[in-house]
Amino acid sequence: MIVARLENTLDLTPSEYYSHQFPGISTNRTMVKVLCPFHDDTRPSLSINLEEGWYKCHACGEGGGGITKFHMARYSLSYKQTIKELEALKNG
């Protein structure tokens, strides 16, 4: 899968990426639950796997695999724009 290979070349781990997106999360765990940015969430309903990168909201159903998909969905970006932002995050 191209996205998975690209994420590996970015050298940005899911744990690093999600700690930028959700400051204060515990990165010494495999799974975390946070407020979902895809709907008006009042109780943490978004589960994130910090080792593999996949995510799933148990309230609105948004989910997918990898930080690229999450970033595209959260910010409504194209694939190309997403890769540029992830590269900047990695280098920055």
C-alpha positions as CSV (number, residue, x, y, z in Angstrom):
1,M,0.0,0.0,0.0
2,I,1.5,3.4,-1.1
3,V,0.2,5.3,2.0
4,A,1.7,2.8,4.4
5,R,5.1,2.9,2.6
6,L,5.0,6.7,2.6
7,E,4.2,6.9,6.3
8,N,7.2,4.7,6.9
9,T,9.5,7.1,4.9
10,L,8.2,10.1,6.8
11,D,9.9,8.8,10.0
12,L,7.0,10.2,12.0
13,T,5.6,7.6,14.3
14,P,1.9,7.5,15.1
15,S,2.7,8.3,18.7
16,E,4.7,11.4,17.7
17,Y,2.0,12.6,15.3
18,Y,-1.0,12.1,17.7
19,S,0.9,13.8,20.6
20,H,1.1,16.9,18.4
21,Q,-2.6,16.7,17.6
22,F,-3.7,16.0,21.1
23,P,-1.2,17.6,23.6
24,G,-1.1,15.9,26.9
25,I,-2.0,12.4,25.8
26,S,-0.1,9.5,27.4
27,T,2.2,8.2,24.7
28,N,3.5,5.3,26.8
29,R,0.3,3.4,26.1
30,T,-0.8,1.5,23.0
31,M,-4.4,2.8,23.0
32,V,-5.8,6.2,24.0
33,K,-9.2,7.8,24.0
34,V,-9.7,11.5,23.2
35,L,-12.4,14.0,22.2
36,C,-13.3,13.4,18.6
37,P,-12.5,16.3,16.3
38,F,-14.9,15.1,13.7
39,H,-18.1,16.0,15.7
40,D,-19.1,18.0,18.7
41,D,-17.8,15.6,21.3
42,T,-18.2,16.1,25.0
43,R,-16.9,12.7,26.2
44,P,-13.8,11.0,24.7
45,S,-15.1,8.7,22.0
46,L,-12.2,8.6,19.6
47,S,-9.9,5.6,20.1
48,I,-6.4,5.8,18.7
49,N,-3.8,3.1,18.4
50,L,-0.5,4.9,19.0
51,E,1.6,2.0,17.6
52,E,-0.2,1.4,14.3
53,G,-1.9,4.7,13.8
54,W,-5.5,3.6,13.2
55,Y,-8.4,5.5,14.8
56,K,-12.1,4.9,15.3
57,C,-14.8,7.1,16.8
58,H,-17.4,5.1,18.6
59,A,-19.9,8.0,18.4
60,C,-19.8,9.3,14.8
61,G,-18.2,6.3,13.1
62,E,-15.2,8.2,11.6
63,G,-12.2,6.0,11.3
64,G,-9.4,4.7,9.3
65,G,-5.8,3.6,9.2
66,G,-2.8,5.8,9.6
67,I,-1.8,9.3,10.3
68,T,-2.1,10.3,6.6
69,K,-5.8,9.4,6.5
70,F,-6.5,11.1,9.8
71,H,-4.8,14.3,8.8
72,M,-6.6,14.4,5.5
73,A,-10.0,13.9,7.1
74,R,-9.4,16.3,10.0
75,Y,-8.2,19.2,7.9
76,S,-10.1,18.4,4.6
77,L,-6.8,18.3,2.7
78,S,-5.8,16.7,-0.5
79,Y,-3.3,13.8,-0.3
80,K,-0.5,16.1,-1.7
81,Q,-1.2,18.9,0.8
82,T,-1.3,16.3,3.6
83,I,2.1,14.9,2.7
84,K,3.6,18.4,2.6
85,E,2.2,19.2,6.1
86,L,3.4,15.9,7.5
87,E,6.9,16.5,6.1
88,A,6.9,19.9,7.7
89,L,5.8,18.5,11.0
90,K,8.5,15.9,10.9
91,N,11.2,18.5,10.0
92,G,9.9,21.2,12.2
